[in-house]
Amino acid sequence: MSRKIIIAGAGIGGLSAALALNLAGFDVHVLEQSDALAEVGAGIQLSPNAMHVMQKLGLSENVLSRGFLPTSATMRHFRTAKEYLRMPLGNVIEKKFGAPYVHIHRADLHRVLHQAALSRGVQISVNTRVKRYQNLQIEGVNQVQVHLEDGREMIAAALIGADGIRSAVKKQMLPLASVEFTGQVAWRGTIDAQKVPRNLVKPEANLWVGPGAHLVSYYVRGGKEINVIAVQEQSRWTDTRWSVPGDVKVLRAAFGNWHSDVTQLLSKVEECFLWGLFASRPLDTWVDGHVALLGDACHPMLPFVAQGAAMAIEDSACLGQALSSNESINSGLSVYQSRRYARVTKVQRMAAKNASIYHMQGVSSRAKLLALKAVNSLSSDISALPMSYVYRYKV
């Protein structure tokens, strides 16, 4: 069996897959369509299920040295700051699930993965766009031919489409599949922590929920910066780009009647980006012969359980295991899909359901918040049970 695998996309999912496949003994070549490797966005949350993979890849110490360990996850009312939920993180969650909960800047995580990939012999080519692929037999061996935009062709045992929500690989595999604007937009930015009044932002995963919007803030880069994500409902997204430069005055106005902790924090935001949030329905398949999808290419999700990157990282570890433990590439890819499909579909649905709760949509959502508050006052373990399904998972 050929050991060469091509990965389309050098984002967090693509580089994690490259490392997992390299660890499994495959010769990996990553193709990135951009002319330079860079990760946009701001902070992400790596829960224990993702950190187990970082441990397996030998990267947990590098991640921890660049991250921040929050003490708790809290959910607060947008005006009164009264708590609906307080879930212990820190030492408690590490002891419970065997791995820490880490906040890290996306660029820092991307840099860790990129440097590790290069040091372990993974080949990475930039400014290289996949145009299409073809499953074929060469001397009786099933392989895949990858056609590039510049006219070149490459042969490999498998092609992994980790090329994001607008995946070119998915477009060929499932031409009728589409992504839809969710009616949500996200303002993203970071703030120098020294410019923010001390104790304004607690060392937690701070979630504020309100009508038609929510806001998350937490520390990254060892506490040197504060990551801010503010999500609000919007009827349309007409720009062809996923993100555009944001107007901080519009951001502040949108949350102008929220608690003073929120308005003070937003007054320190100097620049931000506005992202349209897109998602898709569960796909019919992720696999076509010796080609498979990974991460946002096959299961994009709303950021309401903070699991988008974590699911791609889990995919990567599962893919490496499945291909290394099966006799053929096609059977390995089929095993990979069967092990991942139900889990990521459930997490996608959890994220979609949380949208109504976080944004207090209707009487039932407000009733759920009050019920959550009542349960949390009795036991934080009980109120955190839904997330235990996510966090306890080990690939």
N, C-alpha and C positions, 0 to 999 in steps of 0.2 A: 504494500500500500504506500502510495506517495505520501511524503510527510510535509509537503509544502501547502500552506494555507494563506490565502489572500484575505485581508480585512479591508473593507471600504469604510473609511472614517477613523480619524485619530482623536476622537473625543474621549471622554471618560470611559464610556462603554467599549469603544474600539481598543483603547490601550489596555484596559483591564483584560479584555479577551486575548489580546496579544500576549500578555504576561502569563495568563492561565494556560494558553496553548503552548507557549514556550516551555513552561514548567512541565507540561505533559510530553515534551520531546518533539514538538512539531517545529518546522522551519516556517517562520511567520514573516510576511511582508505586508505592511500597513500602507494603504494608499489614502492620502488626504487631498481633497480638492482645493483647499485654501493654499495660498502661497507661503504660509508660515503657520507654525503650530501655536495656537493661542486659545485659551478658554474664556469665553465671555460670560457675563453674569456676575454674581457676587458670591454669597455664602451658600453652602449646602449642609445638610445634616446627615451624618453617617451613623445610623443606629447600629446596635450590636450585630444584626444579621449581615450588614455590609462590612463591619469591622472584622468579623470572622474570616471573610475572604481576604481582607488586607493582611491578617495574620498568616493565612495560608501562603500568600504571595511574598511574605517576608518584609512587608512594608508598614506594619502597624507603628513601629517606633518613629519612622519618618513622618507618618501622618500625625501622630500625637505631638511631635515636636513643632508642628506648624499649626496645630489646631487649638481648640479650647474645649474644656470639659464643663458643660453646664451642670448645675446642681439639681435642677428641677425643670419640668415642663409645666407651664401654667396657662390657664385660659381665663381671661378677665372680661368683664362687661365694659363696653366702649366708653361709657361715661362715668360710672360709679367706681370702676376698678375692682368691684367685688368678684371674688374667684368662683368660677364654675368648676374648675379642675385644678388639682396640683398633683403631679405625678413625680415621685422622686427619680432622679437620674444619678449622676455621679457614681459613688462607690456602691450604692444600692443596686442600680441596674447592672453594673459590671459583675457584681456578685451573683445576681439572679440569672443572667444570661451568658456569662462567661466572656464578655467583651464590653468595652466602654461605649458610651454615646458621645460622639465628637462633632463639634461645629468646626468647619474649615472653609476657607475661601476656595472657590472653584479653581482659580488659577494655581493655587498652591497644591491642591490635590493633582491637578493635571500635570504640574511640573514634576511631582514625585513619580507619577506613572511614566511620564515621558523619559526621565532620566534612568529609571529602572529598566525600561524597555531597551534603550540604547546600550546600557551596560551589559545586558544579557543577550545581546546579539540579534535583537529584532530589527529588521530593516524597515525604515520609514521613508516614504517618498512624498514630498509635498507637491502642490500644483499638479496633481494627478487625479483626474476625474474618471470614474467608471461610467461608461456609456451603456453597455449591455453585457449580457453573458450568454453562454451556450453550453448546455450539458452535452457531452459527447464521449465517444470511446476512442482511445488511442492505443492501438495494438492490444485490443481486448480489455483495456483498463478504463473504467469510468472516471472521467475527470471533468473539469469545467474550464472553458476558455473565456477569459475576461477581455473584452474589447474596451479600450480607453478612448477618450475624446480626441486625443492627438493622433489616433490611428494605430497605435501599438497594440499588440495582443500579448496576453500572458496566459500560461497554463498552470493550473494548480489542482490539488486534490479536492479543495473546497473553497468556496467564496462565502464570506460572512458579511452581510450588509448591516453595518453599524453606523450607517450614514444619516441617522437622524430622522425626524418626522417627515421630511420631504425626500425620503430615500429613493435614489434612482434604482436600486436593486429591487425594492418593493414595487416600484412602478411597473417593472417588467413582470415580476412574479404575479402581482395582483393588480392588473391595470384598472379595475373598477373600484379598488379601495380608495377612499378619500379621507381627508382630515377636515374637521369642521371647527369653526370658531365657536368657543364655548359660551360666549357672552360675558367673559371675564378678561380683565387686563391686569397686569402686574407692574407696579413701579418697583424698580430695584436700584439700590445704591448702597454705598458704604460711607461711614463717617469716622474720622479720626477720633478715637475715644477720649483723647485729651481735650477736645473741644466741647465735650458734653459734660454737664454738671455731674459730679461724683454721685453715685447711687441712683441716678435717674433711670438707668437701664440695669436691671438686676442680672446677676450672673446665671440666667436661666434661658430656656427657650420661651420667650414671652409672646403669647398669642392674645390679641385683643379682638373680640368679635362684636360686630354691630350690624345694623340694617344695611344690607346690600354691599358690605365691605368687611374686610378684616386686615389686620396688620401684625406682622411678626418681626421681632428684633432679637438679636443675639450677638455675642462677641465672637470674633474670629481672630486669627493671627496672634494667639496667645493673649488676647484681651486688648490688643493695640487698636483694633478697628471694630466698629459695630455694623453689622449687616442689617439692612432694613428691606423688607418686602411688604408692599401694601397692595392688596388686591381689591378691586372694585368691579361692579357690574357695568357693562357697557354694551349697547345694543349692536354695534357694528365694528368691524375692523376692516378698513378699506385699503390700507397700505400693503404693498406687495412684500414688504420686509416683515420679518418676525418682530423686530424691535426697532424703535426709533428714539432719538434723544428726547428726554422728557422735560417738561417745564415744571420746575420745583414750586412755582407759585400756584399752578393748577393742582399739584399734589397736596400742598398745604391747605388749599381751599377745600379740597374734597374731604379732608379729615379735620376741618376747622372747628367743629362742634364736639370733638372727642375729648377725652380726659386730658388734663394739662400735661401729663407725662408723655402722651403721644404728640401733642402739638409742640411741646418744647423740643422733643427729639427731631421732629420734622423741620423745625426752624434751623437745625444745624446741617441739614442736607444741602450740599452745595451743587451737586449735579446728580442726575439719575437717568435711567433709561426706562422706557415704557414698552412692555412686551404684550403682544396678543397671545392669549392662551388657547391652544388648539388641542384637540383630542380626536380619537377615532374609535369606532366600534371594534370589538374583538374581531380579529381577522380569521378567515376560514382556515388558513394554514400559515406557518412560518417557513416551510421547507419546500424546495423544488429541486429534486435530485440531489446534487452536491452543493446546493446553495441554501443558506439559512439567514434569517433576520435576527437582530438582537437589539435590545434597548428600545429607544424611542421609535425605531423603524417599525417595530411590531406592537408595542404597547405604550404609546404616549399617554400620560395621565396628568390630571390636575394636581397641583402641589399641596393638596389638602391633607395628606398624610406624610408629606416630606419623604417620599419613597421613590421618586423618579430615578435618581442616580443609583440608589441602593438596588433597585430591581435590575438595572443594567449590569451592575457589579455581580449580583447573584447569577444572572444569565451567564456571565463570563466563566465563572467557576464551574457551573453545571455543564457548559459546553466543553470545557477542557476535560472534565471527567468522562462525559459521554463519548467523546471521540477517542479517548485513550483506552477505554474499556470495551469497545465494540470492534468487531472484525472488519466492518466496512464503514466507510464515511456516511453513506446514506442511512444505514441503521443507527449510527451514532447520532446523526442529526435528528432522526425521528425520536430517539430516546430523549434527546435534549428538549424537543418541543413537548413531548408528553409529560416530562417532569416539571416543566415550567408553566405550561399554559393555564392550568386551573388556578395556580397561585397568583400569577400576575393579573389575571382577569378579576379575581376577587379583590385584589388591592386597588385596581382601577375603579371598581364599583364602590369600594370604601371611600375613595377620594371624592367621587362624584356625589355620594350621599352627604359627606361632610360639608359640601358647598352650601347646602340649604341650612345646615345648623350654624355654620360660621357666619352666615349672612342673615340669620334670623328670619328666614322666609316662611311666613305663615304661622298660624297658631300652633301647629304640631311641632315645628322646630323650636319655638320658644318653650313649649312644654318639655321637650327633650332636654333643653338646657337646664331647666329647673330640676328635672329628674336627675340629671348628671350632677348638679350641685348637691342635691340631697344624698345621693349615693356616695359622692366623694367625701362628704362630711362624716359618713360612717366608716368608709374604708377606701383609701386611695388604690389599694390592690384590686378591688372590685371594679372601680370606675376605669381602671387601666386595662381591664381584660381584653377588650377588642384589639389593642395594640400589642398585647402579648403574642397573639397569633403571628404578627409581623416580626417582632423582635427575637423570638426564640428560635427562629428558623436557622438551620445550618445546612449549607449545600452539601 
